[in-house]
Amino acid sequence: MAKVKKTHTEENLEIVEGALSKSEQFIEANSKLLSMVLGGIIVVVAIYFAYTRLYVAPKQDAAETEMFYAETYFEKDSFNLALNGDGNHEGFLYIMKEYGGTKAANLSHYYAGFCYLNLGEFQQAIDQLESFSGKEPMLSAMALGGLGDAYAEMGNKSKAISYYEDAAAIENEFTAPMFLFKAGLMYESDGKYQDAIDAYEKIHSDYALSTEGRTILKYIERAKLNL
């Protein structure tokens, strides 16, 4: 009797059935291991949600309460009180230490950096601003510019310029021309007049309506006279 040739569909079904059979055998043979892995994933997810909701969220709320008073002192230029607290409410230094890992603690590094900058403690300012991790463009630009100011005060012109240029690279109408201008002044003080002209001309071309842009032509002319 002649052997009946299998159709293409029948061959595909046999392949699928074989694959399913092997998968079933694997699951049966490794059911304990798979259960452990799945259980482990569930535990990790549960721990994460418990950590964020029961630990991080309340911690953030408490930190934000303290931040209100520290920020108030900062806005009044009472930088020592903003850093160290007033005896009733804590300052930025306590917040970043006690509430580490929160947004408030991260933002406290930013504020503390500018407190130290205004108090003339420039290395402390650098340490704090370098510890700040900013995602919001304006704050990131200000932090980089603050680092430039601190290095400028310490006489490190090359680092000051580098940070000013990094700050200016975050483009917006307020901070970019301000830090381009600071970079230009720093270049001039270092005798690098063409670099200063380049910075000033970028203000003139890209930010002509900014505060710096309204008077920048005289700085361009001054730098050109020194070439």
Secondary structure, DSSP 4 states (H G I P E B T S, - for coil): -PPPPPPHHHHHHHHHHHHHHHHHHHHHHTHHHHHHHHHHHHHHHHHHHHHIIIIIHHHHHHHHHHHHHHHHHHHTT-HHHHHH--SSS--HHHHHHHTTTSHHHHHHHHHHHHHHHHHT-HHHHHHHHHH----SHHHHHHHHHHHHHHHHHTT-HHHHHHHHHHHHTS--TTHHHHHHHHHHHHHHHTT-HHHHHHHHHHHHHH-TTSTTTTTHHHHHHHHHHT-
